[in-house]
Amino acid sequence: MSNVVLKLSSQEMRKMMEYYQNNLTGKAPPGGLFSAKTPQCTITAYKSGKVLFQGSGCNEEARKWGSDAVEKTETKAKTPATPKISASLPNNISSLSAIGSDEVGTGDFFGPITVCAAYVRKEDMPLLKEIGVQDSKNLTDEKISTIAKQLIKFLPYSLLVLHNVKYNKLQSSGMSQGKMKALLHNQAIGHLLEKLAPEKPEAILIDQFAKEEVYFKYLSGQKVIHKENVYFSTKAEGIHLAVAAASIIARHAFVQHFEKLSKAAGFKIPKGAGSQVDVAAARLIKEKGKEVLPSYVKLHFANTEKAMNLLRKSK
Ligand code: MN
C-alpha cells in the first residue's frame, strides 16, 4: 500500500473538507481534523496541516490538491530505514499487523517494572507516525507522555505494573528479574490477545532481553505460554511501530508512578542506578525509616548497601 502526504494551508484544508463532505467517515483520529473515504483512497487531515492519502488511488487523489507539495512518502516495507532485520524474523515484519512488547524500569533502583504489549494494525501505521511514535530513546519524557496519552485512546494494549513490594517479594523468594520479565511479557501478550480475539496478529515481536530458549525456559510450568508467531529482536523499537508504541506506553506509566513515589517521599526521586539514587535512598531512610524502602526500591540492587553506608558515615 502506498501513501502520499501533503502539507496544506488552513484555507486549502477547508476547501478540502467541503469537497469530501459526502465522503466523511465521522471518525477523525487523535490530532485529526477529518477523515474521508473514497472507493480507492482514504484521506486523513490533521490539525498540523498534513493530509495523508492512503490506498491504491492515493496518487490520483492527492494530485487534485497539488502534487508539488507532495512530501515523498512510500511505505517502507521494501526498504526498512532502521535496524537490520535478523534472519530469524520474517523479512516483512515491519509491515505486518503485529503486537509489540517492551518493558521499562528494570535498571532503575527506584520504581516499578512496567510492561506493555500494544497492537498496531498495518493500516494504523501512518497515523502512529503522524502522532510521532518512534524509538522512545530519542524522545523526552514530556514528549513520551503527550504521545502515550494519544495512543491509549485508540490503540489496543495491555499494561502491567510490577510494584516494588511485589517485586521484592518475588526476588527474595529466588525469582530472577529475567523470569519476572518473561512472565510479565507473556501475561501482557495474553491479555491483549484476549482483547483482540477473534482477530489475530500476524506477528508478536518482543524486545529481546533474553535468548529465545531462555525466555521459554522461564515460562515453563505456566498454564498458558504464547508461542505462536512470537519473535524476538534487540532494538525492536526500531523494527516495528508496535514495539515503539508499547515502549512509549510503558515508559509513560513508569514516569507516572515515579512521580507518585516522589510525592510520597516529599522530594524528587532520581532515575537510574547511579550515586544520586544512593543519596536519595539515604535521605528517604533518614526521613521515613528503613521500613518504607521496600515500597520504593528494588532492594537487591547494590544501591541499598551503598545508601546504608552513606547513612552510617553521616552519623
Ligand atoms: Mn526493551
Residues whose N, C-alpha, C, O or C-beta is under 5 A from the ligand:
A	BS01	MN	D102 E103 D207
